[in-house]
Amino acid sequence: MTSSVDAVMPQDPEAESSVLSAMMISAEALQECLIVLEPDDFYFPSNRTVFMAMREMFEKNAPIDTISLADHLKSTGELERVGGRSFLLGLGNNSLALVGWRRHLEMLHRDTTLRKMINASAQITALAYDAPEDTKEVVDRAEKMLLDVTNRDVHKNEQSLEEIMGELYEELGDLASNNDQPLGVLTGFPRIDECLLGLRPGQMVVIGARPGVGKTSFALNLATNAAVAGASVALFSLEMSKVEIAQRLLAAWSRVGLQEIRSARIRNEQWPQILEATNDLSQLDIMIDDTPGTTVTEIRAKARRILRGKERGIVIVDYLQLISAPSGVRRADSRATEVSEMSRGIKIMAKDLGVPVVALSQLNRTVENRTGKRPQLSDLRESGSIEQDADIVALLDRSMNEDEAAREDRPDMNETTFIIAKNRSGALADVPLTFLPGSTKFVEVDSFHD
């Protein structure tokens, strides 16, 4: 007992300072740390106070920087207690913290668990010395103390079949009594929605196509259609800028040619269409992030912030192969392994956020060399686990020139086949779409009026 009392509790002041610095400097680090950490993860009272102040400011949507944080702490009478403005300035200037903050976060989490184990052990020891005659009570209380520690590291997600079936029955009752409510996020293409029954929470949806077929245009059409149907959209574009995306959205909505919008050669009679489309698009709940070289972790943190409190959401990523692997797992010898890790990360993100995540994907060049150019699942570039992780895989197929379109086994010119190549919860199907290249818009072919 004496040695344990005299020993220093597990803690690391440098790691605590590093995490706080990263939170001040990086919005991504701030998001992740506020999700993962609790005040007790900071052993030193001053660090704990700073963390709690950042959390309060974040909850109030207040900017977090050295000056704002100092002002907040001053208003609560805690500025001098944490070390004054000089302490906060030191935290804000520690740019090296951005290199290892994730590892330091794990160190804080580990030390907290060890401290809790030490405290629980001390309480169990004291309880054993003062044990009543009924040792079963002592064992029960000791087990509870240890479970309180281990539950922090083990996320409870198991449920009995009885509980699951009860929840399913209630959900079916709610859905049956509200037939007008969509079952998931609608794509805006009736036959696709009929096949997929909407895009459901937790689903990973991969849309693949050859370069130039129009997967980005389809994704933007999907984004606006989903938003019109009441969904909140978080769109991450790793290839195009926000301006390029806005131009494409405006062209598709206004039916004014993309080239005309890009060159600003708008005819007088087109301005009413432009104005109406601009107003309509401005009303949609779509957030666009065009940060290049972002990681799955960054996308998840940003999407969580964008979709927080929203009733129905969807994440769209353009495109999967442009996502950067975290620095700690980059493997120069195996790009396919990196893509597989990112694919699994996207699937985990979908389940974690409780929304469908649509990830666009390039196809291998081998499809170009085949006699029949119809894409298939094996054409997914660096497919690895993409096909395995995805709940739905759709492939866009379009003839790229008149000669190709003239063949019997190829789609007509400007017709795109939406191939549902994998559907974990439903049937496979081909849905014909018409692509309007001038405005980069897809519309569903009316099979009843050929």
C-alpha positions, 0 to 999 in steps of 0.5 A, spaced: 500 500 500 505 504 501 509 504 495 502 505 491 501 511 495 508 514 494 508 512 486 506 518 481 500 517 478 500 515 470 500 522 466 504 526 461 504 533 461 507 534 454 502 529 451 497 533 454 500 540 452 501 537 445 493 535 444 491 542 447 495 545 442 493 541 436 486 543 438 487 550 438 491 550 431 487 545 427 479 544 426 480 537 425 484 535 431 479 540 435 473 535 432 476 529 434 479 530 441 472 533 443 469 527 441 474 522 444 476 525 450 473 527 457 475 532 462 478 527 466 483 525 461 487 531 463 491 530 469 493 537 470 487 541 473 490 547 468 489 543 462 483 540 464 480 547 465 483 549 458 479 543 455 473 544 458 473 552 456 474 550 449 468 545 449 464 550 451 466 555 446 465 550 441 458 548 443 457 556 442 460 556 435 465 561 438 472 561 434 477 558 438 484 562 438 489 564 443 485 571 444 478 568 444 480 563 449 484 568 454 477 572 454 473 566 455 477 564 461 478 571 464 470 572 464 470 565 468 475 568 473 480 562 471 485 565 466 491 566 471 489 560 474 491 556 468 497 560 467 495 566 464 496 569 457 503 567 456 501 559 457 495 560 452 500 563 447 505 557 448 500 552 446 498 556 440 505 557 437 506 549 438 505 548 431 509 541 432 503 538 435 500 537 429 505 532 427 503 527 433 497 529 436 493 523 435 498 518 438 498 523 444 491 523 444 492 515 445 497 516 451 492 521 454 486 515 454 491 510 456 494 514 462 486 515 464 485 508 464 491 506 468 489 512 473 482 509 474 484 502 475 489 504 480 483 508 484 479 502 483 484 497 486 485 502 492 478 502 493 477 494 492 483 493 497 480 498 502 473 494 501 476 488 502 479 490 509 473 493 511 469 487 508 462 485 512 461 477 513 457 477 506 463 477 501 458 476 495 457 483 496 464 485 496 465 481 490 459 484 487 462 492 488 469 490 486 466 487 479 462 494 478 468 498 480 472 494 475 467 494 469 466 502 470 473 502 468 473 497 462 467 500 459 470 506 457 475 502 453 469 497 450 464 500 446 457 496 448 454 495 442 451 488 443 443 487 444 439 481 445 435 479 439 428 480 443 430 488 443 432 488 436 426 485 434 422 489 438 425 495 435 424 493 428 417 491 430 416 499 432 420 501 426 415 497 421 409 500 424 412 507 424 414 506 417 407 503 415 403 509 418 407 514 414 407 511 407 409 518 404 415 518 408 421 516 404 425 510 407 432 513 405 435 518 402 432 519 395 436 519 389 431 523 385 431 517 379 424 513 380 427 507 377 433 507 381 430 509 388 425 503 386 431 498 386 435 501 392 429 503 396 433 509 397 440 510 400 439 507 407 443 510 413 450 506 414 450 504 407 457 505 403 455 506 396 460 506 390 459 509 383 464 507 378 465 509 371 471 510 366 474 517 365 469 522 362 463 518 363 460 523 367 460 520 375 462 527 378 456 530 374 451 524 376 454 525 383 452 532 383 445 531 380 444 526 386 446 531 391 441 536 388 436 531 388 437 528 395 437 536 398 430 537 394 427 531 397 429 534 404 436 531 405 442 535 408 448 533 403 456 534 405 459 534 399 467 533 399 470 534 392 478 532 392 478 533 384 474 540 382 474 546 386 468 549 389 467 554 383 467 549 378 462 545 382 457 551 383 458 552 375 456 545 374 450 545 379 448 552 375 448 549 368 444 542 370 439 546 374 438 552 369 439 548 363 444 553 360 450 550 357 456 549 362 461 552 357 456 558 356 457 559 364 464 558 364 465 563 359 460 568 362 457 568 355 450 569 357 445 571 352 439 576 355 434 571 355 438 566 359 439 571 365 432 569 368 433 562 368 440 563 371 437 568 377 431 563 378 436 557 378 441 561 383 435 562 388 433 555 388 440 552 389 441 557 394 435 554 398 438 547 398 442 544 404 448 542 401 455 544 404 461 543 399 468 542 401 474 542 396 480 541 401 485 537 396 489 531 399 484 530 405 484 523 409 478 519 411 479 521 418 478 529 416 472 527 412 469 524 418 470 529 423 467 535 418 461 530 416 460 529 423 460 537 424 456 538 418 450 533 419 450 534 426 442 535 428 440 534 421 434 529 421 437 526 414 443 526 411 448 524 406 455 524 404 458 524 397 466 523 396 469 525 389 473 521 389 475 515 393 482 514 389 484 521 391 483 520 398 490 521 402 492 515 407 493 517 414 501 519 414 502 513 419 499 508 414 502 510 408 505 504 404 509 506 398 509 499 396 502 497 396 497 503 393 492 497 393 493 496 400 492 503 402 485 504 398 483 498 401 484 501 408 481 507 406 475 503 403 474 500 410 474 507 413 469 509 409 464 503 411 466 505 418 464 512 417 457 510 414 456 506 420 459 511 425 455 517 422 449 513 421 448 516 414 449 513 407 456 515 404 457 515 396 464 514 394 466 515 387 471 511 384 475 510 378 475 504 373 481 500 371 484 502 364 483 494 362 476 496 360 478 500 355 482 494 351 476 489 352 471 488 346 465 489 350 466 495 354 461 494 359 464 495 366 464 490 371 465 489 379 473 487 377 474 493 373 474 498 380 481 501 380 485 498 386 479 494 388 482 490 394 476 491 399 472 496 395 467 491 392 467 487 399 466 493 403 460 496 399 453 495 400 451 497 393 456 498 387 453 502 381 457 502 374 456 508 369 456 505 362 456 510 356 458 510 349 464 515 348 463 516 340 459 515 335 462 508 332 462 505 339 454 507 340 453 504 333 454 497 336 449 493 338 452 491 345 453 498 347 448 504 349 446 509 344 449 516 344 448 520 350 444 514 353 448 512 360 446 505 363 446 505 371 448 498 372 447 496 379 452 491 379 452 489 387 446 490 392 446 487 398 439 488 400 436 487 393 436 486 386 441 487 381 438 491 375 440 496 369 437 503 369 437 507 362 439 514 363 439 520 358 445 524 359 445 532 357 452 534 356 451 541 355 448 542 362 451 536 365 445 533 367 442 526 367 434 524 366 431 518 367 429 515 360 421 514 360 421 506 358 413 507 357 414 512 351 420 510 347 
